[in-house]
Amino acid sequence: MRLLGITGGIGMGKSTAGQLLSARGILVIDTDQLAREESAAGTSGFEEIVSAFGREVIGPDGQLNRARLAQRIFEDSSARLRLEGILHPRIANSWRAEVERAREAGHSEMAVLIPLLFERGYQEEFSMVVTVACSKDTQRVRLQSRGWSDSQIQARNQAQLPVAEKMVRARFVVWTEGELETHCRQWDRILG
């Protein structure tokens, strides 16, 4: 099975890449979605997060208040590392199990969207790694349209390898400036 690892900076097009690949019939696992599942109320991940960070990270709906938790972990790198220590092993177990199920089912191609792919050392587990990227200005515009401040954007970027480093380490880069058709053509050339 050809297993694609898709990475890139926040707001640079990983979700769009996942949608484009899925439309081509490629199974796609989004580790951001797995993170939400692994930290949902009632899970062991949720309980461990609440134990580590206190009940103030629980919102009125009984779920994690992700904005409050994000503010906390991006202000304190030791808190971010503590959260990663809770969630990342669970997320990795989940995506690896899904990959194995896909292999057993006879799928020929699959993609896993992992923002911290290089940071976690997963690159050797993939047939190829693709970094999706755009300019810092485009990233800022995209994230500001989601309501993010410049300081929030900067904190997220500082918690990851610089996108330029991810581009160098990847086998392929999809540059996400411009029209969606341009993205599709890049994927056509990568996927052959």
N, C-alpha and C positions, 0 to 999 in steps of 0.2 A: 504494500500500500504506500502510495506517495503521501507523506504527511507534511503539510505546510505549517510553519510557525509564522504567524503574522504579528508584528510588533510595530511600535512607533510611539511618538509622544501623544499626550492627551490632546484631543481635538484635531488630530491630524488625519483621521479617516479610517481608523480600524473598523469601526462599525459599518461604514459604507462598504469597505472591502469585504466584510463578512456577508453583507447583503448581495453584493455582486457575485461572490463565489457561490452562495446558496442558490441564486437564480440560475447558475450554471449546473446545478445538481450536485454540488460538492457539499458534503456534510460539514457544518461549521459549529465549533464549540466556542462560546464567548466566556472567558474566565471572569469577566466582570459580572455576568449573570450568575455564574457559579458562586462568586463571592457573596452575592445577595442571598442565594439559597443557603449557603453554609453559615450565614449569620442571621437568618430569619428567626423570629421568636420561636422558642421551643426547641431549637437545635442546641447541640453541645457547644457549637461555636458562639452562639448568642450568649449562652450562660457564661462561657469563659471570658468573653468580651466584657460583659457586665461585671463580672468578678474583678477584672483587671482595671476597669475604668469607672466603675460606680454606676448607680442607678440613674444618674443625671444624663446618661447617654441613651436612655429609653424615652421615646416620644410618647405623646398622649394616646397614640394608637396601639401602644404596647410593643412596637417594633423599634429597632435602633433609630435614633435620630442621627442620620448619616451626616447632616450638615454640622451638627455639634461635635460629633466624633471626628470628622475631618478637620475642623478648626483646631481641635486639640492635638491631633497627631501631626499636623503640618506646622504647628508652633513648637513642637517638642520632638526631636528626632528619636529620642529613646522611647517615647510613646508610640511613634510610628513603627519602630522595630518590634516593639511588644505586640502590636496589632498584627504585623506581618507574621510574627512567630506563631500566632494563634491561627490565622486564616490560611497562609500560603501552603502549609502541608496538607490541609484539608482540600484546598482547591486543586493542588497537584494530584492528589489521589483521585479526585473526581474526574479531571480531564483525562488522566491516564486510563482510568476504568472505561470511560466512554470510547477512547481510542481502541482499546482492546476489544470492546464489544463490536465496534465497527469492523475491525480486522476479522473477527470471528464470523461476522455476517457477510464477509466477502466484498466489502467496499474497496474500491481501488484508489480513492482519493479522499482526503479529509484535511480540514484546516482548523487550527486552534489559535484564537486571538489572545495574546498574552502581552499586556503592556510591559511587564518587567521580565521578559523572556531572557535577555542577556544578563540582567542583574541577578537572576536566580540560577543562571548557568544551565538552562534547558536546551541550548542550541544544538547539542549533539544528539538530541532525541528526535530531530526533524530531518526529513529528506532535504529540505531547503528552508531558509528563513528569508522572509520578505519584510522590509521596513517600509511602512507608509509614512510619508513626510510632506510637510509644506513649510513655507517660510514662517518665521516668528510673527510677522505682521498678520498673516492669514490666520495663524493659530490664535492670536490675540483677538481678532475680530470674531472668529467662531466662538470662542469661549466667553467673550463679553456679551454675545447675543444670548448666551445661556444664563446671564446674570452674574458672571464671575468678575471679580475685581482684579486689577493688575497684581496685587500682592498675593491673591489666591493662585493666580496663574504661575507666578514666580515660585511660590512654595511647591506646587506640584512639579514644575520643571526641575527644581533643585533636588527633588526626591528620586529622580531617575537619571540614568545616563543621558548625556546630551544627545539630541537626535542625530547630530552629525556623527557621533561615535556609533550609534545604532546603524546608520547608513553604511559606514565603513565595514562593520562586522557582518552585515547581511549579504546574502548571495545576490539578491535583487532589491531594488528600490522602486516603489511606485510613488511618483510625485503627484500629490493630490490638488495642485492648483488647477484651475480651469474647469472645463465642462466634464460632466460624468462620462461622456463618450470617450474622452481622452483617457480616463481611468480604465475604462473597459478595454481599450486598445492595448494599454500596457499589460493588463492581465492576459489578454490574448497571446501576447508575445512570451510572457513568462510561462504560461501553461502549455503552450505549443499545441 
